[in-house]
């Protein structure tokens, strides 16, 4: 069930007399490991959830549909036939496991497993920033000099609350715990608020403290039920929702935990394919998934046996103390990827509050300041909280560690949004600080934000045409794909003077844009790509420079933007365009004012060749007179006096619309030495720009 510090949900606040004070009870351990009489089942060959009528019989049990899941699996209830009520939790669990075993014997079942209960592992100039020891411990202030974040983080937790330290941080979300579109926290134990504050508390606002990624947006995805429990089925759906709605990072500060009623029970993700399916789906959509590694180190429960931390593709996070060591209560083992501040908890998991009204915690009295300080609200139902009920409190747990890593992942993606989850994970792990004496329990070590983020990233060159005036006739077309990625088409020549084009996808790296040089070969109906060299573009002291390698050749030259027109445009065609019916060829347009330049990237047999056309017109229907241009001493590595010669090569027409059209009708009637490119009617679609 939903819990903090490896414990269960708090009870509802206990009202006092005339001036009521909320009494928050520390979460107690849920005696059940999974929902009795339920299973998550996936049938082979089914990507849709089945109806009641379609459910196959389960010998000895009555199966009914409870909830369809996005994976195609279903949650089913399994009621034993002709039996009296279970007299103990052990009997209740045994009956459920018996039903699941029966389901697994069905040859049409792909998988069947329990619907697990999970637990919360909770254990700048801002006025409280000086008390946030956890940020200097991971060198975060240095990282903030370079980036403060701009991506969306999904907070799978107890829901949204409007704490003043999170003003402006929240986006829209969803409640999978209760199945509605309102993700607000309605319970009394506001675990998700503390997590959200670590992720993205606003800074320099005169309120509270700071968040790791204070420029990031938070997507509230509530996974707790009305009784503050977290079910595996809700988490599965929440992960997919976050991935489908723009999250770049998912934080999960919860998981399965040690249960004294079943001390040898373990819950590795491999046993629960539905949640692994959800994680794989999210990672496949470019989402970094982070989870708390667990607070059961004292009990010996390894992170490898905790779900979702043990799922493939998840960054599993252990806890570090103020001294930088691994917290002894933090679950360990080789599945831990890194550790991050979770507090020492020398006086308990629940620390002192700052600015909090009377809010007694009966089972685990608040004490200490060696935990992690973040946003808090006293133990009242979310809908009844008043402005004065919001405050800040110290808490410990891997629940607090996980958002440090999720926030760091978001900072990295804010700089380099084209990085894959695997690349972000590798960056965080490879830059961590090793922890002496920790063995395999700390992964690669304690995260180091200053080392993980990127410094000295180059500015992005303007999109459009670039050239070297000393070697006019060659040129580059640069298009923006992301803040950290550009596409470059290099228009140049062979040693025989024949026009040829190459392309490159360049990524921002310290001091330069860098990527492979690619040659495209035509097969007759599509194109194949091969790496033939490298390309780099640098910027220093206001000057841009282009570096290349091509086979055994290499060179570099200064480049500058080519301006050829001015004024407003009736039709802006800037960008790369393609023919969806014939992938592998297309056109790059540059529009300045009402002057349009098109470079047609086609083929001479199987070899790439380019042709150029220029027209000045306010019309949205353009007919470009195309030229086949040859170059002398302009090939890569060539020297000597340069020159070009243009030969008429036919026409290329487009029929667009005012503004920035996304598609337009086109036709090509061009011929050149060794080939033709005649396409009487097709549609050009915009790939980049304007």
C-alpha positions, 0 to 999 in steps of 0.5 A: 500500500501507499506508504512513506519510509517503508510504512503504510498510509496515515490514518485520517486526521483526528479532530480535536475540540473547538480549534481542530488540529490535524493529527497525522499518523505515520503510515503503518505496514499493509499486511497484504502483499497484493489485492486479494481475489484479483489478477492481471491477465494478458491473453495471447494475440490480444492487444485489446481488453476482453469483455466479461463474456470473452473471459475463458473459464477458470476451474474452481473460480468465477472470473469477472472483468474489473478493468481493461489495461492499455497493454491489452491485459485486464484486471479480473476478479477471481472468486472461489466457487463453493467455499466459505470466506477466508479466515486469514490473510494467508488463506486469502492469498493462497486462494488468489495464487491458486487461481493465478496458477490455474490461469497460467495453465491455460495455453491462451494466457500470455501471462498472469500475475498478482495485482501488487500493492506498492508503498511510498518509500518516503521515509538560490535566494530562497529563505530555506535554501541554506538548509537544503544540504542535499544540493551542494552534496551533489554539486547542483549549484554549479550545474544551475549555472548552465541549466535550470530546466525546461522539460516536463516531469511526470510525478506518479504519486499522491497527486497535486497540491497548490503549495506556494513553492510550486506556483506555476509548476503544475500542468494538467494530469490524471487520477488513475487511483480513482479513475478521473481527470482530477489529479488533486491529492484528496488524502491526508498524507501528502507524500507527492507534495514533498517529492514534487518540491524536490523535483521542481520547487520554484526559486528566487520567489521568496518562498521556501527552498529550491527544486532540482529542476526549478524551470521544469513543469510537473505533470501530476499523475495520481496513482493513490486510491481513496484509501491512499493505496497504490496498485500495480494496475494503476501504475501501469496505466499511469506510465503509459499516460505520462509517455503519451502526454509529453513527459520526458521523465517519470518519477516513481517514489514507491514500490513493493516492500518487505512484509514481515508476514511474508519475510522471504517474499520477493517481487522482481519486475521479471515476475510482473510483465505488465509493468515491464511492458509499460516501462518499455513503452515509455522508454521507447517513446524517449522517456527516462524512467526513475524509481526509488530503490527501497528502504528495506536495507536493514531487512536485507531486501535487495533492490533487484527484488523490488518493483518497479525499481528492478524493471529493465530500463528504470534508473534504480536509486538508493539513498545517501546521507549528509556525510555522502555515504549510503544510508544503512536502511537503503536497499542495496545490491547490484541492481542499484544504479546510483545513490542520491540524497535521502537523508541520514534519519538518525532520529527517524524518517520524519524530521522537523517542520518549518512553518508548520501548524501543530501536526502531531505524528503519533507513531513516529514523532517528528524529529531531526534535520538530517533528512531532506527538506521540501514542501509539505502540508499538514495531515488534512484532506487535500480539499480542506487545506488552507493557505496556512496549512502549507509548510516545509518538512524534513523527510528521509527515504529513497522516495526523496532520493529518486526525484534528485535523479529524475530532476537531474535527468530533466536538466540533461534533457533540457540541454540535449533533448535528442538524447535517448533514455539509455544515453541519459542513464549512461551519462548520470552513471558515468559521472557519479562519484564513487562511494568508498566501501559501498561495494555494489550497493551504490551502483556507480556512486553518488550522483554529481550534477556538475559533472553530468550536465554539459558545459560549453555547449555551442550556440546554434547556427542560424537555419538557412544557407551558409558558404565560404566566400573564398570558395563560392559555389560550395554551400551548406543548408542548415536546418533545426531539428531540436535545440541540440540537433541540426541537419546539414546538407553539404552541396559540393562536387566530385573531383570531376566537377559533378555536383554531389550532396552529403548530409549530416545530423549534428548534435551539440557537444562541448565546443562544437556540433558533431556527427557522421557524414552520410552519403545517400544512394538511390536503389530505384525506388528508395535510398540507402544511407552509408557513413563516409566520414564526419562533420563538425561545426565550431564557433569561436570569437564570433566566427564559425568554422566547418570541419569534415573528413571524407574517406582519407581526406579532411579539411576545414574552412570558415563559413558565414550565413548567406543573405540574399533577400529581405522584407516580409514573405507572402509564402515562406518555404524555408526548410526541408521538404520530401515526397512521402511516396518516394522516400530518399529524395526531396528539396531544401528551400530558402526564402528571404523576402519574396526570393526563393531558392530551391536545391533539388536533392535527387540522383544521377543513376544511383549517385546523389546529385543536386540542382538549383533554382531561383525565383523572385515572386509574390505568387504562391505558384512558383516555377523554378528554372533549374540549373545543373552546376558543375565546379572546378577545384571545388571538390573536398580536398581540391586546391587551385583556382575555383569556378562554376558553370551552370547549364539549364536543366528544366523546371520545378514547380510548386503550388503552395499557399500564403503563410507557411504551408505544410504541404503543396502540389509539385511537379518536376521536369528536369534533365542533366548529364547522365539522368533525368528526374521527371515527376509530373505530379506529386505532393511535397510535405514539409519536414522542417521549418520554417 
